[in-house]
C-alpha cells in the first residue's frame, strides 16, 4: 500500500497502526494538500457483504458527528476490494501508549482526559450512536493536549463478530461491560462502564479484571468485584473513586444514566469541598449477577405406615356413633380414587419427562443479521422453532426484516423442538416534510434542527431571484408532506434574492430602433409615449441624447419602463452657413499645411481639417449658427496661427458676412486680381461646397504647439471685440 494513490486522491505515506479488523495508514490528500489517516479493512473481511455493509453504514453514521473531541470522518470509499475510511490525522500518541509510558497519571490529568472522552460520548449518544469499544487504543491525544475519540465507525461492526473472530475484539474484552460480555444489547451505559475502566487504568496503571483467557475475563466482569482504586493508589481522592465505582456497577441501572450526568460529576469531583466526600454505597442485594446461595431443602414430615393407625385415631374411631361406622366405606373409596388419579398423573408426567429427556441436544445457530425467513430455515434445519409472536421493532443499523436479537445466544445447547425468540427490525418510522415556504432561511433551518434534529450540514441554501421578499424560502428539494428520515435526509432550500436587477444600458448615440432593441435585450420596456423628440445642436437627427428615469449602469428591475429623448435635428431658428475661407501657401508653388478650426452652435474649437496647398484657393467650412451663438474660424499655416474670421448669426442671416480681400497667408499685393475674393463671401453656400473640404482634407489632424493655440484664442477674442464695435457703428449709421 505504501506509495499507492487511493481513490485517485490519497497518496499513502506510511503505516501508523492497526487492529484485528483494519490497518491504519498516514496519507497525503493531494486535492486539499493535507495529511489524513486512512483506515483500510483487512482482506479477510472484504468478501463478507453483510460486514462491509455495516462497516460503511456505521462509518457514514459516525461521519455525521461534529465535535472537537471526535476524530472527523472525511470520506468513505472503495477501490477494487479495498474498503477504506478517510479520517482526520492527529499528531500525537494514543492513550494506551501514554499509560504504558507513565501511568499512574496525575489525578487532574486523568480527570481532564476522562472529561473530554465523556463529552464526546455525550455528543455521540445524543445522535443515537453508541461507540461499543471505548479503550485507550481508541483515544488519541494531540500535541496540544486535545483528546480525540476514534473508531466510532468500526465499533458496531466489531460487535457483530464473535469473540474469536478478531484480535481487536479479544483485546477489548478487558473493557467490556457485563451486558456486552453476556452478548445482550448494549447501550449508552455500556460506554460509560468502559470509560470507568479507562479512568481506573489511568489512575492505577492496571486493569480491574485480568484472566488467562478472554472468556475468564468476561466472566469476571459478570461475577467478581474489582479491587477498589484507592487500595491500589491512595493518592486518588474519594470523589474520583466514587466516579469510578458508580460508572463500573454491574447493574446498568445503578450507573450514571447518561454521559452528561457523568461529565457533570467529573467536572466537579476535584473541587476542594468534594475531595473528602463520603464513599458511595450501593445495595448489593438487588444485584442479579452476584452468586447466590440456594437454601437447603427441608425433609418431609413422616406419616404412619399404611394399614396402621395411631392411638388417637383408634380412640376417635371407638367414640364414633354406630351410624358413622356403617358409612366407613365411603372415605376409603374416595382416597383410593384420588390415589389412582395421582398415580395416573405421575405416570403421564414421567412419560412426558422421559420423552423430553430423550430428545437430543442441539446448538442454537447464529441468527443475527439474517433475514427472518432465512433465520426460520436455520432453526428448522437443526430441529428448532420460532417462538411466536416475533417482536418487531426498528433498530438503527439493521434493514427491515433482519434479525438483530435472538433469545438464546449462538452455540447455546437446547433440546430439539425448543422455541427460540427473535427480534426483527422494521422500517424506520418516517416523518412528514414540513412546508417551509414563506419562512426566513434562519427560521426554516431552526425548525428543521429543533423539531426534526437535523444537522446544519444537512441543510443547504440556494439563492435565486423571485418576486418574494429577500431572505424568504420559495422552494425546497423535499416536497412538503412527503415522507423522510431526518437523520440521513438532505434538504436544499431555495431562498429569494428579491427581483433580479440588471445594469441599465447606455442608450445615448443609438437610433430609436437600436435603443428599443437594447431595452428588449435587457428585459426592459419602452414607456407609453416613451419617445420624446427634441431639437439639438450637438446630436444628429434621429439619435438618442438622453434617457429617463435611470442613468447608464444604474441597477433596475426587469420590466421597468424607460423614456428616451431623440434628437429631431437643429431647431428652426438655426442657420447653416458655408464660409469659403481664402487661403494661400506661404510661398507660391511650395507646399503649406492649412489647418482650420471653427466654433459654432455645435461646440467650441471643432476641427475642420488640414489641407496641403501650393496655390491660393478657398476652403469651405460649414457652420451652424444660433441666435445666441455666433461662429468663428481660426486659420493656421504650417502650425502658426494667422487669423480669426468671425461669423455672426445676423450677418449670416442677412448675407453680409465679411471676407478677407486677400487670401490669408499671402501679402495682398502678390495676389492677382482674378484670384481676389468676393468681399461678401457670396460663394455658393451649398452642401456640395462643404463636401469638398471633407474630400480634400482626408481626415488628417495635427497637434500644434500650445503657444499657437493660446495666440489663436487671444486673436479670437480680439476678433469678437472688433465685430461688436463694427455692429455698434452699423447701428449708429442706421
MOBEL-V845606 format. One line per field, one symbol per residue. ss: DSSP state (~ for helix, > for strand, _ for the rest). phi: phi as a letter, one per 30 degrees, with the letter a starting at -180 (. if undefined). burial: + if it has 9 or more other C-alpha atoms within 8 Angstrom, else -. A space follows every 10 residues. Layout:
ss: ???
phi: ???
burial: ???
This chain:
ss: ____>>___> >>>>>>>>__ _>>>>>>>>_ ___>>>>>>> >_~~~___~~ ~~~~~~~~~~ ~~~______> __>>>>>>>_ _>>>>>>>__ _>>>~~~~~~ ~~____~~~~ ~~~~~~~~~~ ~~~~~~____ _____~~~>> >>____>>>_ _~~~~~~~~_ ______~~~~ ~~~~~__~~~ ~~_____~~~ ~~~~~~~~~~ ~~~~______ ___~~~~~~~ ~~~_____~~ ~~_____~~~ ~~~~~~~___ _~~~____~~ ~~~~~~~~__ _~~~~_____ ___~~~____ __________ __________ ~~~~~~~~__ _~~~~~_~~~ ~~~~~~~~~~ ~~~~~~~~~~ ~~~~~~~___ >>>_______ >~~~~~~~~~ ~___>>____ >>________ _>>>>>____ __>>>___>> _>>>______ >>_______> ~~~~~~~~~~ ~~___~~~>> >>>>______ _>>>>>____ __>>______ >>>>>>____ >>>_______ >~~~~~~~~~ ~___>>>>>> >>>>______ __>>>>>>__ ____>>>___ >>>>>>>___ ____>>>>>> >>>_______ _>>>>>>>>> __>>>>>>>> >>>___>>>> >>>>>>__>_ >>>>>>>__> >>>>>>>_~~ ~~~~______ ___>___~~~ __~~~_____ ______~~~~ ~~~~~~~___ _____~~~~~ ~~~~~~~~~~ ~~~~~~~~~~ ~~~_
phi: .didcdiibc cdcadbllbd cbccbdbcdd dcibdbcbcc ddddcdccdd ddddeddddd dddddbadcb ddccababbh cccbbcbdcc dlbddddddd dbddddeddd dddddddddd ddddddchcc dibdaedccc cdddidcbcb iddceddddd dddcdbdddd ddddcddedd ddicdcbedd dddddeddde dddcibcdbb adbedddddd edccccdded ddbddddddd dddddddcdd dedcdddadd dddddddcdc dedcecdddd bbdddcddcd dccddddddd ddcdddicbd ddddddddcd ddddddcddd dddddddddd dddddddddd dddddddddd dbcdddcdic dedddddddd dcicbcdcdd dbadbdjbdd icdbabdcde jdcbdejdcc dbbcdcedec ccdddcdjdd eddddddddd dbhdddddcc bbdadaddde icdcabdcde jddacddbdb bccccdcidd cbddddcdic dedddddddd ecicbdddhd cccbdadccd djcdbabbcc deiddbdejd cbccccdcjd deddccbccd ddbbddbejc dbccccbbba ddlchcdckb bcbcbdacbd bdcbcbecbd cabccbbhic dcabcdbded dddcicddbe dbedjbeddc cdedcdddec hcdddcdddd dddddddhid bbccdddded dddddddddd dddddddddd dddd
burial: ----++--++ +++-+----+ ++++++++++ ----++++++ ++--++---- ++-+++++++ +++-+---++ ++++-+-+-- -+++++++-- --+++++++- --+++----+ +-++++++++ +++++---++ ++++++++++ ++----++++ +++++++++- -----+++++ -+++++++++ +----+-+++ ++++++++++ +++++-+++- ---+-+++++ +++-----++ --+--+++++ ++++++++++ +---++-+++ +++-++--++ ---+++---- ------+--- ---------- ---------- ---+------ ---------- ---------- ---------- ---------- -+++--++++ ++--++-+++ -++++++--+ ---++--+-+ ++++++--++ ---+++-+-+ ++++++-+-- -++--++-++ +--++-+++- --++---+++ ---+++-++- ++++++---+ ---+++---- ++++++++++ -++++-++-+ ++--++-+++ -+-++++--+ ++-++++-++ +++++++--+ ++---+++-- -+++++++++ ---++-++++ ++++++++-+ ++++++++++ +------+++ +-+++++-++ +++++++-++ +++++++-+- +++++++++- ++----+-++ ++++++---- +----+++++ +---+---++ -+++--+--- -------++- ++--++--++ --+------- ----
